[in-house]
Every structure is written in structure tokens, then in C-alpha cells.
Amino acid sequence: MSQRTKIKALLQSGQTGFETTVKGWVRTFRNNQFIALNDGSTNNNLQIVVDFENTDPALLKRLTTGAAISVTGQVVASLGKGQKVEVKAASIEILGDSDPEKFPLQPKKHSLEFLREIAHLRFRTNTFGAVFRVRNTLAFAVHQFFQERGFVYLNTPIITASDAEGAGETFHVTNFDLNNIPKTAEGEVDYKEDFFGKATNLTVSGQLEGELGAMALSDIYTFGPTFRAENSNTTRHLAEFWMIEPEMAFYDLEDNANLAEELLKYVIKEALEKNAEDLEFLAQRLAEEEKQKPQQERSEMTLLEKLKFCLDNDFERLTYTEAIDILKNSSQNKKKKFNYLIESWGADLQSEHERYLVEKHFKKPVILTDYPAEIKAFYMRQNEPDAEGRKTVRAMDILFPGIGEMVGGSQREERLDKLEQRMDEMGIPKEELDWYLDTRRFGTCPHAGFGLGFERLVQFVTGMGNIRDVIPFPRFPKNAEF
């Protein structure tokens, strides 16, 4: 059964004059003579030439779009345009029929909205074939990057009792019969009766557990699914997404920023080298899409220019305070063109501000550091207050063109007294995180880490406008299909 040549290998080698077997799905069958066959290894189809005069007419009728077939024949130089080689079919076997009246993917242009409704079949289109091959390369490159640098891949729990961000937007995990939930005498849910004996949820981040690993293994990374029960029906949010979260002992904020910049450049370079054809196709797709937009909304760069732009530039580094001054004095702000005007220090930067800094002001990726403590999480290392008494933390965000924040991270607060004080200020119960505080009690050291939303990275590299189109089976409010 496995004796077959992949179409990508056949087209790349360009060799002729031998017999081979190829298997795949029919994209088109025209003039009763030419089959365009695709097996998912590449967006390029292989042309199969059928000797229709000597082929059973009943078989010819079954060569419909979507049918799976096996073809054995001679590889010959192609006379037609668009391909160097083709296969002259000696035998064709139908492995699986596809009813042309019912198969929803006919050879025409389908909208991304329509394809989202049939996500189980959208892999068979050129766009999604390209997206998921690029996603595969990026995932492998992430592991490769960290493995080459001696990091330990750590699997942090998916079911946890902690809400790392303190945001409260979690999915609860229980094995209670929801029609008969045990209650305490006070009428509250009695979690002691639940499977884990306490309230648990799906993880929003592996960071806190990752820090435990870094405090023994020095350099670790996690790469796994995370979950947010945020009721956001936008092109930027998913309820289930994948996160890359390294944690490094003996790192400060600058080491952290250097590693994140290195990682981003490494994985983008891998995709450009390994998926050149797919990215070329996705760049053309994006260019077509951009033409439909009003002039002022179009990107100044093509997809490939945007990717090379991130490789060719050292990321600009500046503090939040410097960024606020730039934004406050920008013509966009003065002419009230921002949806959220920057009036004073302490404002939480929106995507439009981040993109302005990257695309208009510096014209390169930006690393912003030292954010106000008020708008950041409890575990970030506190700086000394500035001359004006403003409190900041050693946080960093990496901002990319077209997408805004790509990476969020910080140097972690390693001083027990400062960390406990911050938890008290923010109302985070210390007894629930006693295990986390132990890392500060026994052999604490400076350490840092960051989080990179994998789908956001895939979105940037593929140029897809909607994050639901870069994960195989998207999960969002009112949708858990497949």
C-alpha cells in the first residue's frame, strides 16, 4: 500500500523515464483526458494524462473532484504549460468516490467564511494547505531553536487550580453531574466532593509552573494549549490556542529580549527557506485581498517584504515612558486620529498605538520595556520609582507590523518580600500560591521569561487576517465543532 511517490518529490526532482505510483485527490478532470492530482505535500498539482479511448467509460465518470485515486504510469516530460513532468496513466484505481452533486469544494473560489463552516474539508484547498504546512514548519522550528540551545521541554499541566494572569476568565473543570451539584450548608458549591477535591480550571498559562522547572533545570520551555473563556468574537481571539513559554534562570530583562528576538528571527527564516512556494502563494492571496480594501487601509509592504523586514532589522528598544512621549506628540494623536487618544502616562497601549510605533515611527519591530506596574501582572520585577515617583516593572512586549503585540514577557520578581507585598496589593491569596513562593524562599535568583501566542505568529507569517484560519479547528464563543 505504501509504495507511492509524493507529488512534491516528483515535481522537485524533474526526472523522467521511469514508472511510479502516485496517490491523491482529484482537483479537476478536464476533456476526459487531464487529471489535476493533489496529495497535500505541495500546492502544485501533478498532471495525469488519461488514455480515455482505452479506459472504461464507467471509470472515467467516477473521476470527479474530491475523489481519491491511485495512478501507476510513466513519468514523462510535460508538453503542456505549468509543469515540467506529468504521468501517463497505465492504470487508475478509485480508492474513494466523491459525489460531485454533494461535495462542497468545487473547483472555484470559496470565501474564507464559507470554508470556516466546513473546517473539516478546508485542508483540501490551496490556501489552507499552505497555511498548515507553514504552521508545521514553525512548530518544528520552535522546538529546534530551544533544543539547539540546551533548553528542556517541560509539559506544564492543562488542568490547574491557579489562574496565572489573575483575570478570572477560565473554563471550569468538574466531573459533577451538572443537574445535581453538591452544595455546602451555606449553599455554595462543595468542591470537596469534586474529582480533584478543589475548584479547578483549564490553564491560561504554563508560566508559574514553568518557573518551578527553571529554578532547577535553568532553561525550560513549554509549548502547549491554553484556554481563555473570554467572550470575544473578534479576528484576534480564540478560546483555545497554543502558547510558547520559555523560563530562564539567571536571565535579566535584556537577556530575555535578546532571546525572544533571536527566536522570532529563527522561526521566520525557517519558514522562508522551507515553505518558499507556500509563502509565495499566500503573498499573492494577500495582495488580492489588499486590493479590495480602501487605499489608506492597505499595507505598505507585501507579505514577503514584511517577513524580510523582521529579519533584516535589529528590533528597536525603548521604554514605555519614551513610547508615551512619542505617541502623545504624534500628529495622529494631535489630530485626534487615534480611536484611543494618549493623554497621560499610565495609559494602556492599544493595538493602534503599537502599530503606529512599528509601522510609522520606527519602521521596524519594537521592544517596549518598563511598563507601569498598575497595568501589569503581580509576578513582574519592580523597578525603583522614577524621579516623579512613578512605579514601573521590568516587563517587555515585542511589537510587529500589522499585528501589534507578538510577545509579552518580563523579568520575574525574585525577592520574596516584594512579591508578597505586590500580591497583597492586588488581592491575590498567598496561601493558594505557597508552592510558587517556595521558589523565592529556597535559592531564589534573577530569572525571566516570555509568552508567544503561536497562532498570532502563524497569522503574521501566513498573512491571514483572521486567527480562526490558522488553527485547524477553531474554538470561539458558541462554536466547538468537530
Secondary structure, DSSP 8 states (H G I E B T S, - for coil): ------HHHHHHH---SEEEEEEEEEEEEETTTEEEEE-SS-SS-EEEE--GGGS-HHHHHT--TT-EEEEEEEEEE--STT-SEEEEEEEEEEEE---TTT-S--SS---HHHHHHTTTTGGGSHHHHHHHHHHHHHHHHHHHHHHHTT-EE----SEES--TTS-----EE--S-TTS--B-TTSSB-GGGSTTSS-EEE-S-SHHHHHHHHHHHSEEEEEEEEE------SSS--SEEEEEEEEEET--HHHHHHHHHHHHHHHHHHHHHH-HHHHHHHHHHHHHHHHTS-GGGS-SS-HHHHHHHHHHS--EEEEHHHHHHHHHTSHHHHTT-SSS---STT----HHHHHIIIIIIISS-EEEEEEEGGGS-TTB-B----TT---EEEEEEEEETTTEEEEEEEEB---HHHHHHHHHHTT--TGGGHHHHHHHHSS---EEEEEEEHHHHHHHHHT-S-GGGSSSS--BTTB---
